[in-house]
Amino acid sequence: MTRQFGPLLKTWLRLLMPSFIADVFYPKHRPTWKLHPTSYLDGLRGIASILVFFCHYTENNFGELTRWYGVNEGIPSGLIQLPYIRVIFSGRPMVHIFFVISGFVLSYKPIKAIHARDMDKCFTALSSSTFRRAFRLFGPCLVSTFFIMCTAQLGLHKVKQPSWAHELANWRHAVFAQITWPWAWDNDLHPWYDHHLWTIPIEFAHSMLLFMVILMVSRVRLRIRQSIVVGLIGYCLICGKWAGFEFLAGMLLAEFHILQHARRPGWESPEKDIKSPRSVLRTLKTVFCVSILLVGLYIAGWPNIDADKTPGIRYLLANTPWPYSQLDETYPQKLFFGLSAVGIVWVVGEFPVIKRFFEGPLAQYCGRISYAIYICHGPVLDYYEQRVMGTPFIPAQGEPGTEGFREAVLARGIKGLAGMSTRAQMEIGWILGLFILGPMAVWAADLFWRGVDDTVVKVGRKIELACLDDPDEDPRSQGYSIAA
C-alpha cells in the first residue's frame, strides 16, 4: 500500500508545485522551450501582465501612490511615484501593448507566407487562427468565471445570488452578454465575476478584423498593401477606434520586421568605420529609438488622478485631438497609450540588449503564464488581499453613545504592521504585500496555465483537426496573445 501511495504522492506534489520549482526537483520532466523569431514579444507580454497585477494591487490598497510625484494631498511624495519608476504599477498602458503584440503575432505567419509567395500556407494559417480564436480566448475565461461563480454561491467570494439557479442565470448572462459578446467593439462591458476580463471581447473582435484585413490585402502588391493598412490605421485613429488602430499597427510592425530580416545586409564586417555613412545612420537610429522609448515610458506613467496637474501629461491632455477629447475621461489616455505602445513594441525589437532580456528565462516564463496571470490575478486579490493587507489602526471617532460614534478599528495585517501614516510606511507595506500576494498570484497562474490554459489550447487544436476536410492537414499554432 505504501509503495503504491508513494509514487502517487510524488506525482501530486509535482503537479501542485509551481513549474519552475518542480523542474528543479524533477528535472527529467522538465520541458524544453525553443526561441522563435517573435519570442521577445512573448517575454514583453509576460512582463506586461505582471505589471497589470502590480497595478491592480496598488490601486486597491495604496491608491495614494498612484499620484504623480509632487502632486499629493497631505503626505509627501515617494520615490516610487517618480517618472519611469512608476511604470512598475502602471497597468493601463500594458493593455495597449498587449493589443499591439496581438496584431504583430497573429499576422506574422500569414504575412511571412505572403512574402514567400505561398498563398496556401497563408490561407491555412488564417483559417486555423480564425477557427481556434474563440477556444483560445473564451475557454479559459469560462472555466475561471464558473469557478468564481461557485465560490460566490458558497459565500466565499463576491455577493452571492439567492440560489444556485439565480447564480447560474447570472453567470450565463455574464458569459453571453459580456465575456463572449465581441460586437461592442472597444467598449468596456464590465464583466460580472471578473471585471478584468473586459478586454477579452475586444481582443476577439479585433482579431477577426485583423484576419479580414490580412485576407483582403493578401494578393495585392507590397506598396499597395502597406498603403491600405496605413490608411486603415489612420481611419481608425480619426474614428476614435483605438483598439483597431493598435491591432493594425501591430500588423504593420510585423511586415516591417519580416522585410528588415529579409534585407539584412551581409556586407557588415567586425571592423566598422565609425565615420562611415552607415555608422552615422545607425547612431541616428539609436538616438531616435531611445527618444521614442523615453517618451513612451514617460507617457506610460500617466496618473489616474490629477493628470491635468502633471508635467508633460497636462500638455497632452490639453491638446488631445477630436474625437478623443470629446469622449469620456479615459480616451485621451487610450490615444497616447496606443501611440506609445506602438513605439515601445517597435523599439524593443530594435535593441539587442532589451530583446535578449525579453528572450531570457524569466521573461519567457512570464510569457508562458501571461494569459493565466491576467485571468487569475483578480480572483487571487479578491480572495486574499483583505486578509493579507488588513487595515491600519483607526482611533475611535466621536463620543460613545452619541450619533456618529465610530469604534476604534484595531490594526491587523500588513497595513497594521507597517502603518499607513507616512509615505515610507506605505512603500514598506507595498513591498511586503507584494512579497506575499505576488507568489500566490504566480502560483495560481502556474496551476491554471498547466491545468486549464494549456489544455484548452490542445483541445482547440484537436477539435480543429477533427473538423478538417483534409485529415492529413495539420495547421500549426499561430501563437496567441492576452488581452489585459
Stockholm file with secondary structure:
# STOCKHOLM 1.0

chainA/1-484         MTRQFGPLLKTWLRLLMPSFIADVFYPKHRPTWKLHPTSYLDGLRGIASILVFFCHYTENNFGELTRWYGVNEGIPSGLIQLPYIRVIFSGRPMVHIFFVISGFVLSYKPIKAIHARDMDKCFTALSSSTFRRAFRLFGPCLVSTFFIMCTAQLGLHKVKQPSWAHELANWRHAVFAQITWPWAWDNDLHPWYDHHLWTIPIEFAHSMLLFMVILMVSRVRLRIRQSIVVGLIGYCLICGKWAGFEFLAGMLLAEFHILQHARRPGWESPEKDIKSPRSVLRTLKTVFCVSILLVGLYIAGWPNIDADKTPGIRYLLANTPWPYSQLDETYPQKLFFGLSAVGIVWVVGEFPVIKRFFEGPLAQYCGRISYAIYICHGPVLDYYEQRVMGTPFIPAQGEPGTEGFREAVLARGIKGLAGMSTRAQMEIGWILGLFILGPMAVWAADLFWRGVDDTVVKVGRKIELACLDDPDEDPRSQGYSIAA
#=GR chainA/1-484 SS CHHHHHHHHHHHHHHHSCHHHHHHHCGGGCCCCCCCTTHHHHHHHHHHHHHHHHHHHHHHHCGGGGSCTTCCSSSCCCGGGSTTGGGGGCCHHHHHHHHHHHHHHHHHHHHHHHHTTCHHHHHHHHHHHHHHHHHHHHHHHHHHHHHHHHHHHTTSSSCCCSSHHHHHHHHHHHIIIIISCGGGTTCCCCCSSCGGGGHHHHHHHHHHHHHHHHHHHTTSCHHHHHHHHHHHHHHHHHHTCHHHHHHHHHHHHHHHHHHHHHTCCSCCCSSCCTTSHHHHHHHHHHHHHHHHHHHHHHHHTCCSSCGGGSTTHHHHHHTCCTTTTTSCTTHHHHHHHHHHHHHHHHHHHHCHHHHHHHTSHHHHHHHHTHHHHHHHHHHHHHHHHHHHHCBCCBCCBSCTTSTTCBCCBCCBHHHHHHCSSSHHHHHHHHHHHHHHHHHHHHHHHHHHIIIIIHHHHHHHHHHHHHHCSSTTCCCCCCCCCCCC
#=GC SS_cons         CHHHHHHHHHHHHHHHSCHHHHHHHCGGGCCCCCCCTTHHHHHHHHHHHHHHHHHHHHHHHCGGGGSCTTCCSSSCCCGGGSTTGGGGGCCHHHHHHHHHHHHHHHHHHHHHHHHTTCHHHHHHHHHHHHHHHHHHHHHHHHHHHHHHHHHHHTTSSSCCCSSHHHHHHHHHHHIIIIISCGGGTTCCCCCSSCGGGGHHHHHHHHHHHHHHHHHHHTTSCHHHHHHHHHHHHHHHHHHTCHHHHHHHHHHHHHHHHHHHHHTCCSCCCSSCCTTSHHHHHHHHHHHHHHHHHHHHHHHHTCCSSCGGGSTTHHHHHHTCCTTTTTSCTTHHHHHHHHHHHHHHHHHHHHCHHHHHHHTSHHHHHHHHTHHHHHHHHHHHHHHHHHHHHCBCCBCCBSCTTSTTCBCCBCCBHHHHHHCSSSHHHHHHHHHHHHHHHHHHHHHHHHHHIIIIIHHHHHHHHHHHHHHCSSTTCCCCCCCCCCCC
//
